[in-house]
């Protein structure tokens, strides 16, 4: 199962300004810290100690399997490619995704799924499974802390070769799960481009 990603020109999921902050959560995480820019990036396959303390994570899952794009509440979120709405829902546990949308795409006869997490409520209203979407179409909006699992406003974007059965994917994994997770959940920069 391989896709020649370099053959495609994908659409940004969030329009970033020329300057944005690239965070390093491998050293420390302070939820009260004010970012230096309104937009920013959190890295893929980054081990983040002391960040995932909610019971949801069991104290051992702390390696990030998506890319975080910090953005103001209400920022438009777009589809990176044509496809369809696959699953959507609300993951309500503290530290979870809150409002979540998963899209399905087919590239070179390979199914690729994309999770958009930490959205606002409007993002999951009036959606139907199988609903067609175009590349660059606005499909969601960045959610506020009270509806996005309790996080500072950002989009968690994650790719998956594995078909999800619920509107969820493990956004962080343990050391023991990492090798398998890297095969299932490829680097989002394959479609987002070289953000860092």
Buried (B, 14 or more C-beta within 10 A) or exposed (E): EEBEBEEBEBBBBBEBEEEBBEBEBBEEBEEEEEEEEEBBBBBBBBBBEEBBEBEBBEEEBBBBBBBBBBBEBEBBBBBBBBBBBBBBBBBEEEBBBBBBBBBBBEBEEEBBBBBBBBBBBEBBEEBEEEBEBEBBEEBBBBBBBEBBBBBBBBBBBBBBBEEBEEBBBBBBBBEEBEEEBBEBBBBBBBBBEEBE
